Amino acid sequence: MKFLSLKKVYAHCDIPCGIYDPHSAQVAALTVLRMLELLGESENTHDVSRYTAVKEEHAERCKREVSIIWGDFFKEEDLSGELNALVHRIMELASKAKQGKVVKQGEELVEAVNQFAEVFWRKKGVKTRRVATPYKVEAQVVIPEL
């Protein structure tokens, strides 16, 4: 009887696809900001309920997208105190945005996710720039110069 010889292998994720992009987290953060703006403008209970549900969903999506990139894309040698602190700040800001109606927290979340995008693209050796969003929210996003 012949036994199989197994070799230990390593991959950066469960399915090493190599496709990571912080864009989804950025859109989620922008959506949180927009919902916070709308909450400040609305007195209609139905609208407030809908805006709150969407805000909370997208805050959670932002946290999930950032944590996937942080956990699957970045390697142990990349996990500096600065990157870890930034990811923690994003998690904290997204949680605070879920709990409240403060537009400033949404703006800070967008900025923190933009900083995360800059770190991500720098790790891939891609230059970035900031551009105004084409959405109904006054903010900038970091995009890669491809």
C-alpha positions as CSV (number, residue, x, y, z in Angstrom):
1,M,0.0,0.0,0.0
2,K,1.4,3.4,-1.0
3,F,0.7,6.5,1.1
4,L,0.1,9.9,-0.3
5,S,2.8,12.4,0.3
6,L,1.3,15.7,1.4
7,K,3.0,19.0,1.1
8,K,2.0,21.9,3.2
9,V,1.0,24.9,1.1
10,Y,0.1,28.5,2.0
11,A,-2.3,30.9,0.4
12,H,-3.4,34.4,1.2
13,C,-7.1,33.4,1.4
14,D,-9.3,30.3,1.2
15,I,-9.5,30.6,-2.5
16,P,-6.4,32.5,-3.7
17,C,-8.1,34.5,-6.4
18,G,-5.9,37.6,-6.0
19,I,-8.9,39.9,-6.6
20,Y,-9.1,42.5,-3.8
21,D,-10.2,46.1,-4.1
22,P,-11.3,48.6,-1.4
23,H,-13.9,50.1,-3.8
24,S,-16.7,48.2,-2.1
25,A,-15.8,49.5,1.3
26,Q,-15.5,53.1,-0.1
27,V,-19.0,52.9,-1.7
28,A,-20.4,51.5,1.6
29,A,-18.8,54.4,3.6
30,L,-20.2,56.9,1.1
31,T,-23.6,55.4,1.5
32,V,-23.3,55.6,5.3
33,L,-22.5,59.3,4.9
34,R,-25.4,60.0,2.5
35,M,-27.8,58.2,4.9
36,L,-26.6,60.3,7.8
37,E,-27.2,63.4,5.7
38,L,-30.7,62.3,4.7
39,L,-31.5,61.5,8.3
40,G,-30.6,65.0,9.3
41,E,-33.0,66.4,6.6
42,S,-36.0,64.1,7.2
43,E,-38.8,64.2,9.7
44,N,-40.8,61.5,8.1
45,T,-40.8,58.4,10.3
46,H,-41.0,56.0,7.4
47,D,-38.0,57.7,5.7
48,V,-36.0,57.8,8.9
49,S,-36.6,54.0,9.4
50,R,-35.5,53.2,5.8
51,Y,-32.4,55.5,6.0
52,T,-31.4,54.0,9.3
53,A,-31.7,50.4,8.0
54,V,-29.6,51.2,4.9
55,K,-27.0,53.1,7.0
56,E,-26.6,50.2,9.4
57,E,-26.4,47.7,6.5
58,H,-23.7,49.6,4.7
59,A,-21.7,50.4,7.9
60,E,-21.6,46.6,8.5
61,R,-20.6,46.0,4.8
62,C,-17.8,48.5,5.1
63,K,-16.5,46.7,8.2
64,R,-16.7,43.4,6.4
65,E,-14.9,44.5,3.2
66,V,-12.1,46.2,5.1
67,S,-11.6,43.2,7.4
68,I,-11.5,40.8,4.5
69,I,-8.7,42.8,2.8
70,W,-6.9,43.2,6.1
71,G,-7.1,39.6,7.0
72,D,-6.7,38.0,3.5
73,F,-4.6,40.4,1.4
74,F,-2.2,41.9,3.8
75,K,0.6,39.6,5.0
76,E,2.0,39.4,8.6
77,E,4.9,41.7,7.6
78,D,2.5,44.4,6.4
79,L,0.6,44.5,9.7
80,S,2.3,47.5,11.2
81,G,0.8,49.3,14.2
82,E,-0.3,52.1,11.8
83,L,-2.3,49.7,9.6
84,N,-3.8,47.9,12.5
85,A,-4.7,51.2,14.2
86,L,-6.4,52.4,10.9
87,V,-8.4,49.2,10.6
88,H,-9.5,49.5,14.2
89,R,-10.5,53.1,13.6
90,I,-12.6,52.1,10.6
91,M,-14.4,49.5,12.7
92,E,-15.0,51.9,15.5
93,L,-16.2,54.7,13.2
94,A,-18.6,52.3,11.3
95,S,-20.0,51.2,14.6
96,K,-20.5,54.7,15.8
97,A,-22.2,55.6,12.5
98,K,-24.5,52.7,13.0
99,Q,-25.5,54.0,16.5
100,G,-26.0,57.6,15.7
101,K,-27.0,60.4,13.3
102,V,-23.8,62.5,13.3
103,V,-22.7,63.4,9.8
104,K,-19.2,64.2,11.0
105,Q,-18.7,60.5,11.9
106,G,-19.7,59.5,8.4
107,E,-17.2,62.0,7.0
108,E,-14.5,60.5,9.2
109,L,-15.4,57.0,8.1
110,V,-15.1,58.0,4.4
111,E,-11.7,59.6,5.2
112,A,-10.4,56.5,7.1
113,V,-11.5,54.2,4.3
114,N,-9.8,56.4,1.8
115,Q,-6.6,56.2,3.9
116,F,-7.0,52.4,3.9
117,A,-7.4,52.5,0.1
118,E,-4.2,54.5,-0.2
119,V,-2.3,51.9,1.9
120,F,-3.8,49.0,-0.1
121,W,-2.9,50.5,-3.5
122,R,0.6,51.5,-2.3
123,K,1.2,47.9,-1.3
124,K,0.3,46.8,-4.8
125,G,2.6,49.5,-6.3
126,V,-0.2,51.5,-7.8
127,K,-0.3,55.3,-7.6
128,T,-3.6,56.9,-6.4
129,R,-5.4,60.2,-6.6
130,R,-8.4,61.7,-4.9
131,V,-11.4,62.7,-6.9
132,A,-14.8,64.2,-6.2
133,T,-17.6,61.6,-6.1
134,P,-20.2,61.7,-8.8
135,Y,-22.9,61.0,-6.1
136,K,-25.2,63.2,-4.0
137,V,-22.7,63.4,-1.3
138,E,-19.9,65.9,-1.1
139,A,-16.8,63.8,-0.6
140,Q,-13.7,62.6,-2.3
141,V,-12.6,59.1,-2.9
142,V,-9.2,57.5,-3.5
143,I,-8.9,55.9,-6.9
144,P,-6.0,54.0,-8.5
145,E,-4.2,55.5,-11.5
146,L,-4.4,52.5,-13.8
